[in-house]
């Protein structure tokens, strides 16, 4: 998953907009790592 795709998904959450830009980028990176580790 690319960071752009992760941002699209995370933007659906109202909490995303309460975070600072640095916190948003950290969340995007963590989300991408979690998705990569999931095997469905």
Number of C-alpha atoms within 10 A of each C-alpha: 10 9 13 10 11 17 18 11 12 17 12 10 10 9 10 16 12 10 12 10 11 9 12 18 14 12 17 22 15 13 18 17 12 10 12 10 9 7 5 4
